[in-house]
Amino acid sequence: MIFFNKSIHLIDLLDGITDIHNHLLPGMDDGSPDLDTTLEMIKGMKAIGVKNAIATPHTMEDYYLNDVAKITANFQETKLALEPTDARDFILNTASEYMMDGQFGEIIEKSNYLCLHKNYLLTELSYFQRPEHLEELVFKMCQKPLIPILAHPERYRYIKSIDEIKDLKERGFELQLNLLSLSDHYGEESFTKATSLLDKGMYEYVGTDAHKLSHLEKIKEIKIKKKQISSIKKLVENHKLVFDL
């Protein structure tokens, strides 16, 4: 019985993924404040089996006033600064994590956004309140046509049921799991929802959402039950179908 309940480390199943959700670019948001921290975080990502990354700083009304020009300039400066180091090829490209707030509709209408890869756009919602006109915003993205990826759906407190998640997916969202949600990092509610969504095969992608080195160190310690191995493997395989870069 002990054998069948044995747990394994999550990172043993990540299989050299490309991280599509992180805050590696220095000085852009509440992630890395400087290049030294970025280098430490890249080292931490390599230690958990991440092969490379697409940087995704926040774009958020009234908080992080990033746009295509500002993000791209920072990315180019960071790439140049990393050139003499063993992290020079780690950050492949840059996109953004777009909050679906008051300015988001205009961003979509003016095509003032950076996609992760091809037409995949990383988005997030407020943690505490469902955005107004959410359905309209999703429709605008799909009309582009963009494929909206919703970051960490397990963390939105007002989303309580599987049916609500199914509705979002039917409208066009694909879902990204935060690896830290498979621990107690965000609390019991996020852990329970993440586990349920994982078991039901509702996620398409994974991401670290790392803001600092300690996040990566905590991911390194996460253990999962043997019964979850197949779900994690299937999720990683699906992730790599799009983002094996």
PEZIPE-V689750 format. One record per residue. N is the residue number from 1. SS is DSSP state (hx for helix, st for strand, lp for the rest). PSI is psi in degrees with one decimal (999 if undefined). NEAR is the number of other ideal C-beta (glycine too) atoms within 8 Angstrom. Layout:
N_SS_PSI_NEAR / N_SS_PSI_NEAR
This chain:
1_lp_-38.2_4 / 2_lp_-40.8_5 / 3_lp_-44.3_5 / 4_lp_-20.3_6 / 5_lp_3.1_8 / 6_lp_138.6_7 / 7_st_158.5_7 / 8_st_163.7_10 / 9_st_134.3_9 / 10_hx_-40.8_13 / 11_hx_-18.7_10 / 12_hx_-11.1_7 / 13_hx_0.5_11 / 14_lp_-27.8_12 / 15_lp_44.3_7 / 16_lp_47.0_6 / 17_lp_162.0_14 / 18_st_122.6_14 / 19_st_124.9_13 / 20_lp_7.4_16 / 21_lp_107.5_12 / 22_st_171.4_14 / 23_lp_60.1_15 / 24_lp_-34.1_14 / 25_lp_130.0_16 / 26_lp_136.9_12 / 27_lp_19.3_7 / 28_lp_-29.3_13 / 29_lp_-144.9_10 / 30_lp_16.8_6 / 31_lp_-136.7_13 / 32_lp_127.7_14 / 33_lp_-19.3_6 / 34_lp_171.0_8 / 35_hx_-36.9_10 / 36_hx_-40.8_6 / 37_hx_-39.9_12 / 38_hx_-43.4_15 / 39_hx_-40.9_11 / 40_hx_-40.9_9 / 41_hx_-39.1_15 / 42_hx_-42.0_13 / 43_hx_-41.2_9 / 44_hx_-36.8_13 / 45_hx_-43.3_15 / 46_hx_-34.6_9 / 47_hx_-20.5_8 / 48_lp_7.9_12 / 49_lp_9.0_11 / 50_lp_128.8_13 / 51_lp_-43.0_6 / 52_st_-178.6_10 / 53_st_151.5_14 / 54_st_120.6_15 / 55_st_140.1_14 / 56_st_71.9_13 / 57_st_155.2_16 / 58_st_142.6_13 / 59_st_114.4_12 / 60_st_123.1_10 / 61_lp_131.7_9 / 62_lp_-4.9_4 / 63_lp_-61.3_7 / 64_st_96.1_10 / 65_lp_58.8_7 / 66_lp_149.8_12 / 67_lp_-178.6_8 / 68_hx_-46.6_8 / 69_hx_-46.0_6 / 70_hx_-43.7_10 / 71_hx_-43.9_16 / 72_hx_-41.1_10 / 73_hx_-43.8_8 / 74_hx_-42.7_14 / 75_hx_-46.4_13 / 76_hx_-41.1_8 / 77_hx_-41.0_8 / 78_hx_-43.7_15 / 79_hx_-42.6_10 / 80_hx_-42.0_7 / 81_hx_-29.4_7 / 82_hx_-11.6_14 / 83_lp_-41.5_7 / 84_lp_-0.1_4 / 85_lp_172.5_7 / 86_lp_6.5_3 / 87_lp_13.0_11 / 88_lp_-29.3_9 / 89_lp_9.2_5 / 90_lp_-45.6_11 / 91_st_105.6_16 / 92_st_-42.0_9 / 93_st_-178.2_8 / 94_st_148.6_14 / 95_st_-141.2_13 / 96_st_160.3_13 / 97_st_107.9_13 / 98_st_117.7_12 / 99_st_132.1_13 / 100_lp_74.5_10 / 101_lp_-158.6_9 / 102_lp_-26.2_5 / 103_lp_-8.0_7 / 104_hx_-39.4_13 / 105_hx_-40.4_11 / 106_hx_-38.0_8 / 107_hx_-43.7_11 / 108_hx_-46.0_13 / 109_hx_-37.1_7 / 110_lp_2.3_6 / 111_lp_37.2_6 / 112_lp_62.4_7 / 113_lp_165.1_10 / 114_lp_121.2_8 / 115_lp_153.4_10 / 116_lp_-46.1_11 / 117_st_129.7_10 / 118_lp_-118.6_4 / 119_lp_26.5_8 / 120_st_122.5_12 / 121_st_126.7_14 / 122_st_124.8_15 / 123_st_163.0_14 / 124_st_162.1_10 / 125_lp_166.1_11 / 126_lp_144.6_9 / 127_lp_-20.5_6 / 128_lp_-18.5_5 / 129_lp_131.3_5 / 130_lp_130.6_7 / 131_lp_146.3_10 / 132_lp_148.2_4 / 133_lp_29.8_7 / 134_hx_-45.2_10 / 135_hx_-40.2_7 / 136_hx_-40.1_8 / 137_hx_-41.7_13 / 138_hx_-40.6_13 / 139_hx_-43.0_10 / 140_hx_-41.9_11 / 141_hx_-46.0_14 / 142_hx_-25.4_11 / 143_hx_-18.4_6 / 144_lp_-49.8_9 / 145_lp_130.5_7 / 146_lp_156.5_11 / 147_st_103.7_9 / 148_st_127.6_12 / 149_st_123.0_16 / 150_st_116.3_13 / 151_st_142.4_13 / 152_lp_63.3_13 / 153_hx_-21.9_13 / 154_hx_-13.4_13 / 155_hx_-7.5_10 / 156_lp_114.1_10 / 157_lp_-28.3_7 / 158_lp_-9.3_7 / 159_lp_107.0_9 / 160_lp_-29.6_4 / 161_lp_158.2_6 / 162_hx_-35.4_9 / 163_hx_-36.5_6 / 164_hx_-39.1_9 / 165_hx_-42.7_13 / 166_hx_-38.8_9 / 167_hx_-43.0_8 / 168_hx_-41.9_12 / 169_hx_-39.5_11 / 170_hx_-27.9_6 / 171_hx_-15.0_10 / 172_lp_-9.8_10 / 173_lp_142.6_10 / 174_st_156.0_11 / 175_st_138.7_15 / 176_st_124.6_17 / 177_st_131.4_16 / 178_st_125.4_16 / 179_hx_-34.8_12 / 180_hx_-18.3_13 / 181_hx_-14.2_15 / 182_hx_15.4_12 / 183_lp_-170.6_10 / 184_lp_11.8_6 / 185_lp_-43.0_9 / 186_lp_2.0_10 / 187_lp_168.2_7 / 188_hx_-38.1_6 / 189_hx_-45.0_7 / 190_hx_-40.4_13 / 191_hx_-45.4_14 / 192_hx_-44.1_8 / 193_hx_-41.0_12 / 194_hx_-43.7_13 / 195_hx_-41.8_10 / 196_hx_-46.6_9 / 197_hx_-37.2_15 / 198_hx_-47.1_15 / 199_hx_-30.4_8 / 200_lp_1.9_7 / 201_lp_34.9_8 / 202_lp_-11.0_10 / 203_lp_147.6_11 / 204_lp_-27.4_10 / 205_st_163.5_15 / 206_st_160.2_12 / 207_st_156.1_13 / 208_lp_-32.7_15 / 209_lp_34.6_13 / 210_st_127.0_16 / 211_lp_-19.8_8 / 212_lp_169.3_9 / 213_hx_-36.9_10 / 214_hx_-29.1_6 / 215_hx_-42.1_13 / 216_hx_-36.4_14 / 217_hx_-34.8_9 / 218_hx_-38.4_11 / 219_hx_-38.0_15 / 220_hx_-26.1_11 / 221_hx_-7.7_8 / 222_lp_132.2_13 / 223_st_144.9_8 / 224_st_158.0_13 / 225_st_153.5_7 / 226_hx_-32.2_10 / 227_hx_-15.2_5 / 228_hx_-6.5_11 / 229_hx_-46.9_10 / 230_hx_-37.3_7 / 231_hx_-42.8_10 / 232_hx_-44.6_12 / 233_hx_-44.2_9 / 234_hx_-40.7_9 / 235_hx_-45.1_15 / 236_hx_-40.2_13 / 237_hx_-43.1_8 / 238_hx_-43.3_10 / 239_hx_-45.5_14 / 240_hx_-18.7_11 / 241_hx_-32.9_7 / 242_hx_-39.4_10 / 243_hx_39.7_13 / 244_lp_83.2_7 / 245_lp_999_7
